[in-house]
Amino acid sequence: MPALTELGVPAADIARVHRPIGLNIGSRTPAEIAIATLAGLIADRNARPGGFDF
């Protein structure tokens, strides 16, 4: 993420960025991508890996 570093974004903030966004559920439509993204955010908020790892 050199572009973020060049913009002066602190390394700690860059480390918080997740790529790709959301869970890998095979999303194809905008609605499915939104669901995958929200699921990924909820998993992060609850300190869970997402997917089938419990």
Legacy VTK file of the C-alpha trace (Angstrom):
# vtk DataFile Version 3.0
C-alpha trace
ASCII
DATASET POLYDATA
POINTS 54 float
0.000 0.000 0.000
2.686 2.445 -0.992
0.115 4.995 -2.179
-1.310 5.282 1.340
2.173 5.664 2.823
2.934 8.416 0.307
-0.243 10.194 1.408
1.013 10.146 4.998
-1.369 7.510 6.347
0.175 5.992 9.520
1.352 2.367 9.276
-1.018 1.357 12.109
-3.990 2.607 10.087
-2.792 0.846 6.948
-2.507 -2.424 8.904
-6.234 -2.206 9.658
-7.151 -2.320 5.939
-8.552 -5.660 4.769
-8.362 -6.741 1.133
-10.452 -8.077 -0.464
-13.379 -6.552 1.368
-16.036 -8.926 2.667
-16.305 -12.664 2.842
-15.627 -14.963 -0.088
-19.165 -16.142 -0.805
-18.967 -15.923 -4.581
-20.760 -12.587 -4.796
-21.595 -11.363 -8.296
-24.354 -8.754 -7.995
-24.157 -5.441 -6.131
-26.589 -6.745 -3.500
-24.512 -9.883 -2.931
-21.323 -7.834 -2.684
-23.018 -5.605 -0.098
-24.014 -8.644 1.971
-20.474 -10.060 1.810
-19.040 -6.689 2.847
-21.434 -6.313 5.777
-20.764 -9.889 6.866
-17.031 -9.146 6.850
-17.556 -6.000 8.926
-19.699 -7.880 11.453
-17.092 -10.652 11.690
-14.370 -8.060 12.350
-16.480 -6.239 14.933
-17.051 -9.519 16.779
-13.388 -10.607 16.432
-14.389 -13.618 14.309
-12.594 -14.929 11.213
-15.753 -15.247 9.129
-16.368 -18.241 6.910
-16.642 -21.675 8.477
-13.927 -21.294 11.145
-15.569 -21.277 14.583
LINES 1 55
54 0 1 2 3 4 5 6 7 8 9 10 11 12 13 14 15 16 17 18 19 20 21 22 23 24 25 26 27 28 29 30 31 32 33 34 35 36 37 38 39 40 41 42 43 44 45 46 47 48 49 50 51 52 53
